[in-house]
Amino acid sequence: MLLEIVTEHPGLPRQTALCVLLDWWGCFQPEPGYESFTDHEGETIDVITAIVARVEQAVGTLKTIAEQDSNARGLARELLRAQSQGWALTE
């Protein structure tokens, strides 16, 4: 949902969604018992792995935003930098 907002809603919605993603990156941990979910095909998916995969799929969009959107440029670059370093927990 956040990446959909980043992609389709420039301005404040995009900036807010990027801020949320940056706040989550390396900090978010699901509550015990909610570390995974079952997708529509019945496969168990790790929540963090799914978040990382979604952001990886959006790298092209994030690069375009970093090049073309002067208001969200810094946030997009920061998320790209964090994504390239992987999901390293920061306490």
Secondary structure, 3 states (H helix, E strand, C coil): CHHHHHHHCCCHHHHHHHHHHHHHCCCCCCCCCCCEEECCCCCEEEHHHHHHHHHHHCHHHHHHHHHHCCCCHHHHHHHHHHHHHCCCCCC
